[in-house]
């Protein structure tokens, strides 16, 4: 009887963990969808709301590492000054993996269809739950 009760408790615990991870992943995907929508409206400030607004944010791209939310936004504004450059963004998500409680990494692809020429690449993003919201704390995109 004790073994059966222990097994039941283990199954119940695993079920709760799986439901929590599913909810986390859904919330993280929602952040990405909001970013995609903002980008497609040429709203770079809206796109950046998915990032941690901190000097500790890290973005690593073809020009090296950028430190900080404002510097990252400034780089986006320089690189994508008009709708012709931002175009329409879509993501393909290949993996979302839990690192630890409150942290996940995501691997995927980005696709830009735009007047300035299409662009595609890959990314690895680290999300952390900060003050109840999922935020990108590190982004490697190339």
N, C-alpha and C positions, 0 to 999 in steps of 0.2 A: 504494500500500500504506500509506504514511504517513497519507494522508487517511482511509482506512478505519479504521486503528487509532485515529486521533484521534476519529473519529465514534463508534467503539465506546466509548472512554473517556468521551466527553461523555454518551452515553446511559446508561452505567453510573452516572455521577455524578448525573445527573438522577433516576435511579431511586432511588438512596440518599436523596437529598433528599426525594423524594416519600414514601418509606417513613418517614423521620424525622418529617415533618410529619403524616402519618397517625397515627403513634404518639403524637405530642404532642397532637393533637386528641382522640384516644381517651382519653388520661389526663386532659385538661381536662374532657371530658364526664363522666368518672368522678367528679371532684371535685363537679361540679354535681349528679350523681345522689345522692352521699353527703349533700350539703346538703339536697336535696329530701327524702330519707328522714328526716334528723334533724328538719327543720322539721315534717314530718307526724307526728312523735312528740312534738311540742311541746318539743323539745330545742334551745333556742337556742344553748347553748354548743357543742353538736355541730355545728350549722349554721355557727357562726363558725369552726370548724376549717378551713374552706376559705379563710378570709381570712388575710392576712399579720398575724401577731401583733406589731405594731409601732405606735409612735406616729406613724409616717409613713403608715399606711393612710389613704386618703381615701374617704369615702362622701358622695355628693351626692344629696340627695333633696328632697322638697317643702319641708322646713324649712331648707334650706341645706346647707352643707358641715359634715361631722363629721370631725374628725381623730382617728385612733387606734383601735386594736382595742377597747380597753375601753370607750371612749365610744360606739362603734358598737354593741357588745353591750348597753350600758346603754339606749341608745335603742330597740333591738329589744325589750328587756324592758318598757320603759314602753309602747310601742305595741302589744305583743302579749303581755299578761300571762297569758292563759289559752288553753286549746285553742279556745275559742269565737272568739278573735281570730286565732290562727294558722291554724286550719282545715287544709285540704289544699292543698298547693302543687304546681303543675306548671309546667314551663318549655317554651316553644317556642323553639328555637334557629334564628335566621335566618341567622347568619353567624359563622364563626370564621376570623379572618384573622391571618396571621403579620405581626408588626411588624418583628421582627429576631430573631436567634438568642436563644431563651429568653424570648420575649415574644409574646403574642397578644392581640388584642381579640376580644370576643364581643358580638354584638348579638342581642337576643331579646325575648321577652315572658314575663311571669309571670302566673299565673292562680291566685287564691286562692278556693276554695270554702269558705265558713265560715258559722257560725251568726250572726256579727256582721254579715253582709252580704258578698257576694262583692266581690272587688277584682281588677282587672286593670291591667297597665301594661307599660311597656317598660324595657329596661335596656341599658347599655353597660358592660361589665366589662373591665378589663385584668388579664390573668394574667401572672405572671412566675415562672420556675422559680427557686426559692430553696432552696439546700441540697438539691437533688435532688427537691423537691416543687413542684407547681404551686399557687400561691396567688393569690388576688385581691388586687391592690395598690391598685386604684381601682374604684369602683362608682358609676355614675350610674343611679339607678332612680327612675322616676316613673310 
